[in-house]
Amino acid sequence: MELKFIRIDNAIETKLIINGDEQNFEYLMFINKLIDGERIENVIYPNDITEDEKKEIEDMITKIKQILIEPHK
């Protein structure tokens, strides 16, 4: 599973890429996939995402992993 972050106007939107199929991001589906053992294999950032925004996104992903993935190992 991959996460793709894109800028639309002034907002950053998230897409899920599962087996090459890009889908709109849905939190419940994302969380269920993580609980079911799927992992985030790659994070895609376009050039218009700043380093500060990348850091903020990476911090969020780390927190999600700590809460959802680490306790199930």
WOGIWO-V710971 format. One record per run of one state. SS is the DSSP state (A for helix, B for strand, O for the rest). FROM is the first residue (numbers start at 1). TO is the last residue. Records with the same first field share a line. If there is no record, write none. Layout:
SS=FROM-TO + FROM-TO
This chain:
O=1-1 + 9-10 + 19-20 + 25-26 + 36-41 + 46-50 + 69-69 + 73-73
B=2-8 + 11-18 + 21-24 + 42-45
A=27-35 + 51-68 + 70-72
